[in-house]
Amino acid sequence: MNLELSHFSAALLFAVFVSVVFGITQRNTPREMVKYGTYCLTLFVGGVILAGWVMWILKH
Amino acid sequence: MAAKSNPQKAEPREETAYPLTVMAVVAPAAGWLVPGLGHMVQKRWIRGFLLMASIVPMFLLGLTMQGKIYSPNAGDILDMLGFIGDLGAGGLYMLSKSMGWGEGAIFRATADYGTKFIVAAGLLNVICAVDAFHIALRKKQ
């Protein structure tokens, strides 16, 4: 089996998996876990989009 | 001006003792071998399932993207670090090595992403095993 993901979808999957693990392992209560996981996911995805725009600006 | 506190006169802080139990040995070992199992053996079913549902697919996606599984080596420093990261996946790493998965040559960008997915899954599994250890010690709920 051979899977070919785009750069963005690979980064998105990576962000989801890592955010779940960070949320569960770095906080104590379920509520805090959800909040921290969402925070990490937002930073990951936001960072990817921001880095994408920065690269676009540098290229043009 | 406020008086500065003297660190030499400070009262020694009382350290909380965390006795080493059988569970504190079994849980991280189980968590390392099978992602999420360290939490499941401590009846943290949902956490264990979510960790398993994150780390196992991440590792398998890395393999399906033709990612590379590192072998024990004494060559390039990045190869050695890659091996340490892969080893964190425990049972998944052993299974992959025994089945001969992830041994192809990398010739596409997605294959390099796959390699990173596999290493990251191993490192996340180590974090989970440490978390299971903390739960067993009652440092964490």
N, CA and C atoms of all chains as a GROMACS GRO file, in nm:
protein
  603
    1MET      N    1   0.084  -0.120   0.000
    1MET     CA    2   0.000   0.000   0.000
    1MET      C    3   0.088   0.125   0.000
    2ASN      N    4   0.047   0.222  -0.078
    2ASN     CA    5   0.128   0.343  -0.090
    2ASN      C    6   0.039   0.466  -0.079
    3LEU      N    7   0.065   0.547   0.021
    3LEU     CA    8  -0.018   0.665   0.047
    3LEU      C    9   0.062   0.790   0.011
    4GLU      N   10  -0.001   0.876  -0.069
    4GLU     CA   11   0.067   1.002  -0.104
    4GLU      C   12  -0.017   1.118  -0.054
    5LEU      N   13   0.026   1.180   0.053
    5LEU     CA   14  -0.047   1.294   0.109
    5LEU      C   15   0.017   1.423   0.061
    6SER      N   16  -0.066   1.527   0.055
    6SER     CA   17  -0.009   1.658   0.022
    6SER      C   18   0.064   1.709   0.147
    7HIS      N   19   0.142   1.812   0.127
    7HIS     CA   20   0.217   1.871   0.238
    7HIS      C   21   0.122   1.915   0.349
    8PHE      N   22   0.012   1.982   0.309
    8PHE     CA   23  -0.081   2.036   0.408
    8PHE      C   24  -0.155   1.926   0.482
    9SER      N   25  -0.202   1.825   0.409
    9SER     CA   26  -0.278   1.718   0.478
    9SER      C   27  -0.188   1.638   0.572
   10ALA      N   28  -0.060   1.620   0.532
   10ALA     CA   29   0.033   1.552   0.623
   10ALA      C   30   0.055   1.633   0.750
   11ALA      N   31   0.070   1.765   0.733
   11ALA     CA   32   0.090   1.852   0.850
   11ALA      C   33  -0.034   1.855   0.938
   12LEU      N   34  -0.152   1.850   0.874
   12LEU     CA   35  -0.278   1.852   0.950
   12LEU      C   36  -0.294   1.724   1.032
   13LEU      N   37  -0.266   1.609   0.970
   13LEU     CA   38  -0.274   1.482   1.042
   13LEU      C   39  -0.175   1.479   1.158
   14PHE      N   40  -0.054   1.525   1.130
   14PHE     CA   41   0.049   1.530   1.234
   14PHE      C   42  -0.001   1.615   1.351
   15ALA      N   43  -0.059   1.731   1.320
   15ALA     CA   44  -0.107   1.822   1.424
   15ALA      C   45  -0.216   1.758   1.510
   16VAL      N   46  -0.308   1.686   1.446
   16VAL     CA   47  -0.417   1.623   1.520
   16VAL      C   48  -0.362   1.517   1.616
   17PHE      N   49  -0.277   1.428   1.566
   17PHE     CA   50  -0.225   1.320   1.650
   17PHE      C   51  -0.142   1.375   1.766
   18VAL      N   52  -0.055   1.470   1.737
   18VAL     CA   53   0.031   1.524   1.842
   18VAL      C   54  -0.051   1.602   1.945
   19SER      N   55  -0.152   1.675   1.900
   19SER     CA   56  -0.234   1.753   1.993
   19SER      C   57  -0.311   1.663   2.089
   20VAL      N   58  -0.360   1.551   2.039
   20VAL     CA   59  -0.432   1.457   2.127
   20VAL      C   60  -0.338   1.406   2.236
   21VAL      N   61  -0.217   1.366   2.197
   21VAL     CA   62  -0.122   1.312   2.295
   21VAL      C   63  -0.077   1.421   2.393
   22PHE      N   64  -0.048   1.540   2.341
   22PHE     CA   65  -0.007   1.650   2.431
   22PHE      C   66  -0.118   1.684   2.529
   23GLY      N   67  -0.241   1.693   2.480
   23GLY     CA   68  -0.354   1.727   2.567
   23GLY      C   69  -0.369   1.628   2.681
   24ILE      N   70  -0.363   1.500   2.648
   24ILE     CA   71  -0.384   1.396   2.751
   24ILE      C   72  -0.268   1.390   2.850
   25THR      N   73  -0.146   1.402   2.800
   25THR     CA   74  -0.031   1.379   2.888
   25THR      C   75   0.013   1.504   2.965
   26GLN      N   76  -0.020   1.621   2.917
   26GLN     CA   77   0.033   1.742   2.982
   26GLN      C   78  -0.064   1.811   3.077
   27ARG      N   79  -0.186   1.761   3.089
   27ARG     CA   80  -0.284   1.822   3.179
   27ARG      C   81  -0.351   1.716   3.266
   28ASN      N   82  -0.416   1.761   3.373
   28ASN     CA   83  -0.468   1.666   3.472
   28ASN      C   84  -0.616   1.631   3.458
   29THR      N   85  -0.699   1.730   3.431
   29THR     CA   86  -0.843   1.702   3.424
   29THR      C   87  -0.889   1.697   3.278
   30PRO      N   88  -0.997   1.623   3.252
   30PRO     CA   89  -1.046   1.612   3.113
   30PRO      C   90  -1.073   1.746   3.048
   31ARG      N   91  -1.128   1.840   3.125
   31ARG     CA   92  -1.159   1.972   3.069
   31ARG      C   93  -1.031   2.044   3.025
   32GLU      N   94  -0.931   2.039   3.113
   32GLU     CA   95  -0.803   2.103   3.079
   32GLU      C   96  -0.736   2.033   2.960
   33MET      N   97  -0.753   1.900   2.955
   33MET     CA   98  -0.693   1.824   2.844
   33MET      C   99  -0.750   1.870   2.710
   34VAL      N  100  -0.884   1.884   2.706
   34VAL     CA  101  -0.950   1.927   2.582
   34VAL      C  102  -0.904   2.067   2.544
   35LYS      N  103  -0.898   2.156   2.646
   35LYS     CA  104  -0.858   2.294   2.619
   35LYS      C  105  -0.714   2.300   2.567
   36TYR      N  106  -0.625   2.227   2.630
   36TYR     CA  107  -0.484   2.231   2.590
   36TYR      C  108  -0.464   2.165   2.453
   37GLY      N  109  -0.536   2.055   2.430
   37GLY     CA  110  -0.527   1.988   2.300
   37GLY      C  111  -0.574   2.080   2.187
   38THR      N  112  -0.684   2.151   2.213
   38THR     CA  113  -0.736   2.245   2.113
   38THR      C  114  -0.638   2.360   2.091
   39TYR      N  115  -0.578   2.406   2.200
   39TYR     CA  116  -0.479   2.513   2.192
   39TYR      C  117  -0.359   2.469   2.106
   40CYS      N  118  -0.309   2.348   2.131
   40CYS     CA  119  -0.196   2.297   2.054
   40CYS      C  120  -0.232   2.284   1.907
   41LEU      N  121  -0.352   2.229   1.881
   41LEU     CA  122  -0.396   2.211   1.742
   41LEU      C  123  -0.404   2.345   1.670
   42THR      N  124  -0.459   2.446   1.740
   42THR     CA  125  -0.471   2.579   1.680
   42THR      C  126  -0.332   2.635   1.646
   43LEU      N  127  -0.238   2.619   1.740
   43LEU     CA  128  -0.103   2.670   1.715
   43LEU      C  129  -0.035   2.597   1.600
   44PHE      N  130  -0.052   2.464   1.596
   44PHE     CA  131   0.009   2.387   1.487
   44PHE      C  132  -0.046   2.431   1.352
   45VAL      N  133  -0.179   2.431   1.341
   45VAL     CA  134  -0.241   2.463   1.212
   45VAL      C  135  -0.216   2.609   1.175
   46GLY      N  136  -0.229   2.697   1.275
   46GLY     CA  137  -0.201   2.839   1.251
   46GLY      C  138  -0.057   2.859   1.207
   47GLY      N  139   0.035   2.788   1.270
   47GLY     CA  140   0.178   2.798   1.233
   47GLY      C  141   0.202   2.752   1.091
   48VAL      N  142   0.134   2.644   1.052
   48VAL     CA  143   0.150   2.593   0.915
   48VAL      C  144   0.100   2.696   0.812
   49ILE      N  145  -0.018   2.752   0.841
   49ILE     CA  146  -0.076   2.850   0.747
   49ILE      C  147   0.012   2.976   0.741
   50LEU      N  148   0.057   3.020   0.858
   50LEU     CA  149   0.144   3.139   0.864
   50LEU      C  150   0.276   3.114   0.788
   51ALA      N  151   0.336   2.999   0.812
   51ALA     CA  152   0.462   2.967   0.744
   51ALA      C  153   0.441   2.959   0.593
   52GLY      N  154   0.325   2.906   0.553
   52GLY     CA  155   0.292   2.898   0.410
   52GLY      C  156   0.286   3.036   0.346
   53TRP      N  157   0.219   3.130   0.416
   53TRP     CA  158   0.209   3.266   0.362
   53TRP      C  159   0.346   3.335   0.360
   54VAL      N  160   0.425   3.312   0.464
   54VAL     CA  161   0.560   3.372   0.469
   54VAL      C  162   0.643   3.323   0.350
   55MET      N  163   0.634   3.193   0.322
   55MET     CA  164   0.710   3.137   0.207
   55MET      C  165   0.658   3.194   0.075
   56TRP      N  166   0.525   3.213   0.068
   56TRP     CA  167   0.467   3.270  -0.055
   56TRP      C  168   0.517   3.412  -0.076
   57ILE      N  169   0.521   3.490   0.035
   57ILE     CA  170   0.568   3.630   0.025
   57ILE      C  171   0.717   3.633  -0.014
   58LEU      N  172   0.793   3.543   0.044
   58LEU     CA  173   0.936   3.540   0.012
   58LEU      C  174   0.960   3.507  -0.136
   59LYS      N  175   0.872   3.418  -0.187
   59LYS     CA  176   0.890   3.376  -0.326
   59LYS      C  177   0.850   3.487  -0.424
   60HIS      N  178   0.747   3.564  -0.388
   60HIS     CA  179   0.699   3.667  -0.480
   60HIS      C  180   0.764   3.801  -0.448
   61MET      N  181   1.300   4.976   5.130
   61MET     CA  182   1.330   4.863   5.041
   61MET      C  183   1.300   4.731   5.110
   62ALA      N  184   1.237   4.647   5.043
   62ALA     CA  185   1.200   4.519   5.104
   62ALA      C  186   1.323   4.432   5.125
   63ALA      N  187   1.325   4.365   5.240
   63ALA     CA  188   1.439   4.278   5.271
   63ALA      C  189   1.440   4.158   5.180
   64LYS      N  190   1.559   4.125   5.128
   64LYS     CA  191   1.568   4.008   5.041
   64LYS      C  192   1.574   3.882   5.126
   65SER      N  193   1.510   3.777   5.078
   65SER     CA  194   1.513   3.652   5.154
   65SER      C  195   1.648   3.584   5.135
   66ASN      N  196   1.697   3.529   5.243
   66ASN     CA  197   1.825   3.460   5.238
   66ASN      C  198   1.802   3.312   5.208
   67PRO      N  199   1.853   3.264   5.097
   67PRO     CA  200   1.826   3.122   5.063
   67PRO      C  201   1.888   3.025   5.162
   68GLN      N  202   1.994   3.068   5.231
   68GLN     CA  203   2.058   2.976   5.326
   68GLN      C  204   1.971   2.953   5.450
   69LYS      N  205   1.888   3.056   5.483
   69LYS     CA  206   1.805   3.042   5.602
   69LYS      C  207   1.668   2.980   5.573
   70ALA      N  208   1.642   2.956   5.445
   70ALA     CA  209   1.510   2.903   5.406
   70ALA      C  210   1.490   2.764   5.464
   71GLU      N  211   1.366   2.741   5.504
   71GLU     CA  212   1.331   2.610   5.561
   71GLU      C  213   1.341   2.503   5.453
   72PRO      N  214   1.396   2.387   5.485
   72PRO     CA  215   1.400   2.280   5.384
   72PRO      C  216   1.259   2.235   5.350
   73ARG      N  217   1.231   2.234   5.218
   73ARG     CA  218   1.097   2.196   5.175
   73ARG      C  219   1.075   2.047   5.194
   74GLU      N  220   0.955   2.013   5.237
   74GLU     CA  221   0.925   1.873   5.258
   74GLU      C  222   0.892   1.806   5.124
   75GLU      N  223   0.968   1.706   5.085
   75GLU     CA  224   0.944   1.636   4.959
   75GLU      C  225   0.836   1.530   4.979
   76THR      N  226   0.742   1.524   4.885
   76THR     CA  227   0.640   1.421   4.892
   76THR      C  228   0.700   1.289   4.843
   77ALA      N  229   0.678   1.185   4.918
   77ALA     CA  230   0.733   1.055   4.880
   77ALA      C  231   0.638   0.984   4.784
   78TYR      N  232   0.693   0.928   4.679
   78TYR     CA  233   0.614   0.851   4.585
   78TYR      C  234   0.668   0.708   4.584
   79PRO      N  235   0.606   0.618   4.661
   79PRO     CA  236   0.660   0.482   4.668
   79PRO      C  237   0.653   0.409   4.534
   80LEU      N  238   0.758   0.338   4.503
   80LEU     CA  239   0.764   0.263   4.378
   80LEU      C  240   0.683   0.134   4.393
   81THR      N  241   0.576   0.124   4.318
   81THR     CA  242   0.490   0.006   4.325
   81THR      C  243   0.513  -0.084   4.203
   82VAL      N  244   0.450  -0.201   4.206
   82VAL     CA  245   0.459  -0.291   4.091
   82VAL      C  246   0.398  -0.224   3.968
   83MET      N  247   0.286  -0.154   3.991
   83MET     CA  248   0.219  -0.086   3.880
   83MET      C  249   0.308   0.021   3.817
   84ALA      N  250   0.392   0.085   3.901
   84ALA     CA  251   0.481   0.189   3.850
   84ALA      C  252   0.588   0.132   3.758
   85VAL      N  253   0.609   0.001   3.765
   85VAL     CA  254   0.705  -0.064   3.674
   85VAL      C  255   0.630  -0.122   3.553
   86VAL      N  256   0.515  -0.186   3.583
   86VAL     CA  257   0.439  -0.254   3.478
   86VAL      C  258   0.377  -0.154   3.378
   87ALA      N  259   0.318  -0.046   3.430
   87ALA     CA  260   0.244   0.047   3.344
   87ALA      C  261   0.332   0.111   3.235
   88PRO      N  262   0.448   0.169   3.270
   88PRO     CA  263   0.528   0.227   3.161
   88PRO      C  264   0.581   0.123   3.063
   89ALA      N  265   0.612   0.003   3.116
   89ALA     CA  266   0.662  -0.103   3.026
   89ALA      C  267   0.552  -0.145   2.929
   90ALA      N  268   0.429  -0.161   2.982
   90ALA     CA  269   0.316  -0.197   2.896
   90ALA      C  270   0.286  -0.086   2.796
   91GLY      N  271   0.295   0.039   2.845
   91GLY     CA  272   0.269   0.154   2.759
   91GLY      C  273   0.373   0.167   2.648
   92TRP      N  274   0.495   0.128   2.678
   92TRP     CA  275   0.599   0.134   2.575
   92TRP      C  276   0.576   0.024   2.470
   93LEU      N  277   0.542  -0.096   2.519
   93LEU     CA  278   0.523  -0.209   2.426
   93LEU      C  279   0.402  -0.187   2.335
   94VAL      N  280   0.290  -0.148   2.396
   94VAL     CA  281   0.167  -0.123   2.318
   94VAL      C  282   0.118   0.017   2.353
   95PRO      N  283   0.118   0.110   2.259
   95PRO     CA  284   0.075   0.247   2.290
   95PRO      C  285  -0.064   0.252   2.354
   96GLY      N  286  -0.073   0.320   2.468
   96GLY     CA  287  -0.201   0.335   2.538
   96GLY      C  288  -0.228   0.228   2.642
   97LEU      N  289  -0.157   0.115   2.634
   97LEU     CA  290  -0.182   0.005   2.727
   97LEU      C  291  -0.146   0.042   2.871
   98GLY      N  292  -0.045   0.128   2.887
   98GLY     CA  293  -0.005   0.173   3.020
   98GLY      C  294  -0.117   0.245   3.093
   99HIS      N  295  -0.199   0.316   3.018
   99HIS     CA  296  -0.314   0.384   3.079
   99HIS      C  297  -0.429   0.286   3.099
  100MET      N  298  -0.445   0.194   3.004
  100MET     CA  299  -0.556   0.098   3.014
  100MET      C  300  -0.540   0.006   3.135
  101VAL      N  301  -0.418  -0.038   3.164
  101VAL     CA  302  -0.400  -0.128   3.279
  101VAL      C  303  -0.428  -0.055   3.412
  102GLN      N  304  -0.433   0.078   3.405
  102GLN     CA  305  -0.467   0.156   3.524
  102GLN      C  306  -0.611   0.206   3.519
  103LYS      N  307  -0.688   0.142   3.432
  103LYS     CA  308  -0.831   0.170   3.414
  103LYS      C  309  -0.859   0.312   3.363
  104ARG      N  310  -0.763   0.372   3.295
  104ARG     CA  311  -0.789   0.499   3.225
  104ARG      C  312  -0.821   0.461   3.082
  105TRP      N  313  -0.943   0.406   3.062
  105TRP     CA  314  -0.978   0.346   2.934
  105TRP      C  315  -0.983   0.446   2.820
  106ILE      N  316  -1.049   0.559   2.845
  106ILE     CA  317  -1.068   0.656   2.736
  106ILE      C  318  -0.934   0.716   2.695
  107ARG      N  319  -0.853   0.754   2.796
  107ARG     CA  320  -0.721   0.810   2.764
  107ARG      C  321  -0.636   0.709   2.687
  108GLY      N  322  -0.638   0.586   2.736
  108GLY     CA  323  -0.560   0.481   2.671
  108GLY      C  324  -0.603   0.459   2.528
  109PHE      N  325  -0.734   0.456   2.508
  109PHE     CA  326  -0.786   0.435   2.372
  109PHE      C  327  -0.747   0.552   2.280
  110LEU      N  328  -0.761   0.674   2.332
  110LEU     CA  329  -0.727   0.791   2.250
  110LEU      C  330  -0.578   0.795   2.215
  111LEU      N  331  -0.495   0.758   2.311
  111LEU     CA  332  -0.350   0.755   2.284
  111LEU      C  333  -0.318   0.649   2.180
  112MET      N  334  -0.382   0.533   2.196
  112MET     CA  335  -0.361   0.426   2.098
  112MET      C  336  -0.410   0.470   1.960
  113ALA      N  337  -0.526   0.536   1.959
  113ALA     CA  338  -0.586   0.579   1.832
  113ALA      C  339  -0.509   0.695   1.769
  114SER      N  340  -0.414   0.752   1.841
  114SER     CA  341  -0.330   0.856   1.783
  114SER      C  342  -0.195   0.801   1.738
  115ILE      N  343  -0.132   0.721   1.825
  115ILE     CA  344   0.006   0.678   1.796
  115ILE      C  345   0.011   0.565   1.693
  116VAL      N  346  -0.077   0.466   1.707
  116VAL     CA  347  -0.073   0.353   1.612
  116VAL      C  348  -0.102   0.400   1.468
  117PRO      N  349  -0.210   0.478   1.445
  117PRO     CA  350  -0.231   0.525   1.306
  117PRO      C  351  -0.116   0.612   1.256
  118MET      N  352  -0.056   0.691   1.346
  118MET     CA  353   0.055   0.776   1.302
  118MET      C  354   0.171   0.690   1.252
  119PHE      N  355   0.201   0.585   1.326
  119PHE     CA  356   0.309   0.494   1.287
  119PHE      C  357   0.274   0.423   1.156
  120LEU      N  358   0.150   0.375   1.147
  120LEU     CA  359   0.109   0.302   1.027
  120LEU      C  360   0.101   0.393   0.904
  121LEU      N  361   0.056   0.517   0.924
  121LEU     CA  362   0.055   0.612   0.812
  121LEU      C  363   0.197   0.638   0.764
  122GLY      N  364   0.290   0.647   0.860
  122GLY     CA  365   0.431   0.664   0.822
  122GLY      C  366   0.479   0.549   0.736
  123LEU      N  367   0.438   0.429   0.771
  123LEU     CA  368   0.478   0.312   0.692
  123LEU      C  369   0.414   0.314   0.553
  124THR      N  370   0.285   0.351   0.548
  124THR     CA  371   0.217   0.352   0.417
  124THR      C  372   0.269   0.465   0.328
  125MET      N  373   0.331   0.566   0.389
  125MET     CA  374   0.395   0.670   0.307
  125MET      C  375   0.536   0.630   0.267
  126GLN      N  376   0.567   0.502   0.286
  126GLN     CA  377   0.699   0.447   0.250
  126GLN      C  378   0.812   0.504   0.337
  127GLY      N  379   0.776   0.536   0.463
  127GLY     CA  380   0.878   0.588   0.555
  127GLY      C  381   0.980   0.481   0.591
  128LYS      N  382   1.094   0.527   0.638
  128LYS     CA  383   1.205   0.436   0.669
  128LYS      C  384   1.206   0.404   0.817
  129ILE      N  385   1.233   0.277   0.848
  129ILE     CA  386   1.253   0.235   0.988
  129ILE      C  387   1.405   0.225   1.009
  130TYR      N  388   1.455   0.298   1.106
  130TYR     CA  389   1.600   0.297   1.131
  130TYR      C  390   1.642   0.170   1.203
  131SER      N  391   1.762   0.125   1.172
  131SER     CA  392   1.822   0.009   1.240
  131SER      C  393   1.928   0.060   1.338
  132PRO      N  394   1.966  -0.026   1.435
  132PRO     CA  395   2.076   0.014   1.524
  132PRO      C  396   2.200   0.044   1.440
  133ASN      N  397   2.262   0.157   1.465
  133ASN     CA  398   2.377   0.194   1.383
  133ASN      C  399   2.472   0.281   1.463
  134ALA      N  400   2.594   0.292   1.414
  134ALA     CA  401   2.694   0.378   1.479
  134ALA      C  402   2.754   0.472   1.376
  135GLY      N  403   2.669   0.517   1.286
  135GLY     CA  404   2.718   0.603   1.178
  135GLY      C  405   2.684   0.748   1.202
  136ASP      N  406   2.599   0.801   1.114
  136ASP     CA  407   2.558   0.940   1.120
  136ASP      C  408   2.477   0.967   1.247
  137ILE      N  409   2.498   1.084   1.307
  137ILE     CA  410   2.429   1.117   1.434
  137ILE      C  411   2.277   1.122   1.413
  138LEU      N  412   2.232   1.171   1.296
  138LEU     CA  413   2.088   1.177   1.270
  138LEU      C  414   2.028   1.037   1.258
  139ASP      N  415   2.106   0.944   1.202
  139ASP     CA  416   2.058   0.805   1.193
  139ASP      C  417   2.045   0.743   1.332
  140MET      N  418   2.141   0.776   1.418
  140MET     CA  419   2.135   0.722   1.555
  140MET      C  420   2.014   0.779   1.630
  141LEU      N  421   1.991   0.910   1.613
  141LEU     CA  422   1.876   0.972   1.679
  141LEU      C  423   1.745   0.918   1.622
  142GLY      N  424   1.745   0.893   1.492
  142GLY     CA  425   1.627   0.834   1.429
  142GLY      C  426   1.597   0.696   1.486
  143PHE      N  427   1.702   0.619   1.509
  143PHE     CA  428   1.683   0.486   1.567
  143PHE      C  429   1.625   0.497   1.709
  144ILE      N  430   1.677   0.593   1.787
  144ILE     CA  431   1.626   0.610   1.925
  144ILE      C  432   1.478   0.649   1.921
  145GLY      N  433   1.445   0.739   1.830
  145GLY     CA  434   1.305   0.780   1.816
  145GLY      C  435   1.216   0.663   1.776
  146ASP      N  436   1.260   0.585   1.678
  146ASP     CA  437   1.182   0.469   1.632
  146ASP      C  438   1.164   0.367   1.744
  147LEU      N  439   1.269   0.349   1.822
  147LEU     CA  440   1.266   0.249   1.930
  147LEU      C  441   1.159   0.283   2.033
  148GLY      N  442   1.126   0.410   2.045
  148GLY     CA  443   1.022   0.452   2.140
  148GLY      C  444   0.888   0.390   2.110
  149ALA      N  445   0.866   0.348   1.987
  149ALA     CA  446   0.736   0.288   1.950
  149ALA      C  447   0.722   0.146   2.004
  150GLY      N  448   0.826   0.090   2.060
  150GLY     CA  449   0.819  -0.039   2.129
  150GLY      C  450   0.777  -0.154   2.041
  151GLY      N  451   0.660  -0.208   2.070
  151GLY     CA  452   0.611  -0.326   1.999
  151GLY      C  453   0.594  -0.301   1.851
  152LEU      N  454   0.550  -0.180   1.815
  152LEU     CA  455   0.532  -0.148   1.673
  152LEU      C  456   0.665  -0.153   1.599
  153TYR      N  457   0.770  -0.105   1.666
  153TYR     CA  458   0.904  -0.108   1.604
  153TYR      C  459   0.950  -0.252   1.584
  154MET      N  460   0.933  -0.333   1.690
  154MET     CA  461   0.976  -0.474   1.681
  154MET      C  462   0.899  -0.548   1.571
  155LEU      N  463   0.768  -0.522   1.566
  155LEU     CA  464   0.686  -0.585   1.462
  155LEU      C  465   0.733  -0.545   1.323
  156SER      N  466   0.759  -0.416   1.307
  156SER     CA  467   0.803  -0.367   1.176
  156SER      C  468   0.937  -0.429   1.135
  157LYS      N  469   1.029  -0.437   1.230
  157LYS     CA  470   1.160  -0.494   1.197
  157LYS      C  471   1.147  -0.643   1.164
  158SER      N  472   1.062  -0.712   1.241
  158SER     CA  473   1.049  -0.855   1.216
  158SER      C  474   0.979  -0.884   1.084
  159MET      N  475   0.889  -0.793   1.041
  159MET     CA  476   0.819  -0.813   0.914
  159MET      C  477   0.894  -0.753   0.796
  160GLY      N  478   1.000  -0.682   0.824
  160GLY     CA  479   1.078  -0.621   0.714
  160GLY      C  480   1.012  -0.498   0.655
  161TRP      N  481   0.924  -0.432   0.733
  161TRP     CA  482   0.858  -0.311   0.682
  161TRP      C  483   0.952  -0.192   0.694
  162GLY      N  484   0.930  -0.092   0.609
  162GLY     CA  485   1.006   0.033   0.619
  162GLY      C  486   1.153   0.020   0.584
  163GLU      N  487   1.184  -0.069   0.495
  163GLU     CA  488   1.326  -0.086   0.459
  163GLU      C  489   1.356  -0.041   0.316
  164GLY      N  490   1.256   0.016   0.250
  164GLY     CA  491   1.278   0.062   0.112
  164GLY      C  492   1.357   0.191   0.108
  165ALA      N  493   1.410   0.220  -0.009
  165ALA     CA  494   1.485   0.344  -0.027
  165ALA      C  495   1.388   0.461  -0.041
  166ILE      N  496   1.424   0.575   0.017
  166ILE     CA  497   1.340   0.694   0.009
  166ILE      C  498   1.370   0.768  -0.120
  167PHE      N  499   1.268   0.786  -0.206
  167PHE     CA  500   1.291   0.862  -0.328
  167PHE      C  501   1.179   0.961  -0.355
  168ARG      N  502   1.091   0.983  -0.255
  168ARG     CA  503   0.985   1.083  -0.272
  168ARG      C  504   0.975   1.166  -0.146
  169ALA      N  505   0.920   1.288  -0.158
  169ALA     CA  506   0.906   1.377  -0.042
  169ALA      C  507   0.814   1.314   0.062
  170THR      N  508   0.705   1.248   0.016
  170THR     CA  509   0.610   1.191   0.112
  170THR      C  510   0.674   1.078   0.193
  171ALA      N  511   0.771   1.010   0.134
  171ALA     CA  512   0.841   0.904   0.208
  171ALA      C  513   0.920   0.965   0.324
  172ASP      N  514   0.974   1.084   0.301
  172ASP     CA  515   1.046   1.152   0.408
  172ASP      C  516   0.948   1.196   0.517
  173TYR      N  517   0.828   1.241   0.478
  173TYR     CA  518   0.726   1.272   0.579
  173TYR      C  519   0.695   1.145   0.659
  174GLY      N  520   0.686   1.033   0.589
  174GLY     CA  521   0.657   0.905   0.655
  174GLY      C  522   0.761   0.871   0.761
  175THR      N  523   0.887   0.893   0.726
  175THR     CA  524   0.994   0.867   0.822
  175THR      C  525   0.976   0.954   0.947
  176LYS      N  526   0.939   1.080   0.926
  176LYS     CA  527   0.919   1.171   1.039
  176LYS      C  528   0.797   1.130   1.121
  177PHE      N  529   0.693   1.080   1.055
  177PHE     CA  530   0.574   1.032   1.126
  177PHE      C  531   0.613   0.917   1.219
  178ILE      N  532   0.695   0.826   1.168
  178ILE     CA  533   0.735   0.709   1.246
  178ILE      C  534   0.818   0.750   1.368
  179VAL      N  535   0.914   0.839   1.346
  179VAL     CA  536   0.998   0.886   1.458
  179VAL      C  537   0.912   0.960   1.561
  180ALA      N  538   0.823   1.047   1.513
  180ALA     CA  539   0.738   1.124   1.605
  180ALA      C  540   0.646   1.031   1.684
  181ALA      N  541   0.593   0.926   1.619
  181ALA     CA  542   0.507   0.831   1.690
  181ALA      C  543   0.585   0.763   1.803
  182GLY      N  544   0.710   0.729   1.777
  182GLY     CA  545   0.793   0.668   1.881
  182GLY      C  546   0.817   0.763   1.997
  183LEU      N  547   0.845   0.889   1.966
  183LEU     CA  548   0.872   0.987   2.073
  183LEU      C  549   0.745   1.016   2.153
  184LEU      N  550   0.631   1.022   2.084
  184LEU     CA  551   0.505   1.044   2.157
  184LEU      C  552   0.474   0.926   2.247
  185ASN      N  553   0.511   0.807   2.202
  185ASN     CA  554   0.486   0.688   2.285
  185ASN      C  555   0.569   0.692   2.414
  186VAL      N  556   0.689   0.747   2.404
  186VAL     CA  557   0.772   0.762   2.525
  186VAL      C  558   0.704   0.859   2.623
  187ILE      N  559   0.648   0.969   2.571
  187ILE     CA  560   0.576   1.064   2.657
  187ILE      C  561   0.459   0.994   2.726
  188CYS      N  562   0.389   0.909   2.651
  188CYS     CA  563   0.274   0.836   2.708
  188CYS      C  564   0.319   0.740   2.817
  189ALA      N  565   0.432   0.672   2.794
  189ALA     CA  566   0.482   0.577   2.894
  189ALA      C  567   0.521   0.651   3.022
  190VAL      N  568   0.582   0.768   3.007
  190VAL     CA  569   0.618   0.849   3.125
  190VAL      C  570   0.491   0.896   3.197
  191ASP      N  571   0.389   0.932   3.121
  191ASP     CA  572   0.262   0.974   3.181
  191ASP      C  573   0.199   0.859   3.259
  192ALA      N  574   0.205   0.739   3.202
  192ALA     CA  575   0.152   0.621   3.272
  192ALA      C  576   0.229   0.597   3.402
  193PHE      N  577   0.359   0.621   3.399
  193PHE     CA  578   0.443   0.608   3.519
  193PHE      C  579   0.399   0.709   3.626
  194HIS      N  580   0.372   0.832   3.585
  194HIS     CA  581   0.329   0.935   3.681
  194HIS      C  582   0.192   0.902   3.741
  195ILE      N  583   0.106   0.846   3.659
  195ILE     CA  584  -0.027   0.807   3.712
  195ILE      C  585  -0.010   0.695   3.814
  196ALA      N  586   0.078   0.600   3.784
  196ALA     CA  587   0.100   0.488   3.876
  196ALA      C  588   0.161   0.536   4.007
  197LEU      N  589   0.241   0.640   4.002
  197LEU     CA  590   0.301   0.696   4.125
  197LEU      C  591   0.204   0.787   4.200
  198ARG      N  592   0.088   0.813   4.141
  198ARG     CA  593  -0.012   0.906   4.196
  198ARG      C  594   0.036   1.051   4.191
  199LYS      N  595   0.132   1.079   4.105
  199LYS     CA  596   0.171   1.219   4.085
  199LYS      C  597   0.065   1.290   4.003
  200LYS      N  598  -0.008   1.210   3.924
  200LYS     CA  599  -0.111   1.263   3.837
  200LYS      C  600  -0.236   1.180   3.856
  201GLN      N  601  -0.352   1.241   3.835
  201GLN     CA  602  -0.477   1.168   3.853
  201GLN      C  603  -0.502   1.072   3.738
   0.00000   0.00000   0.00000
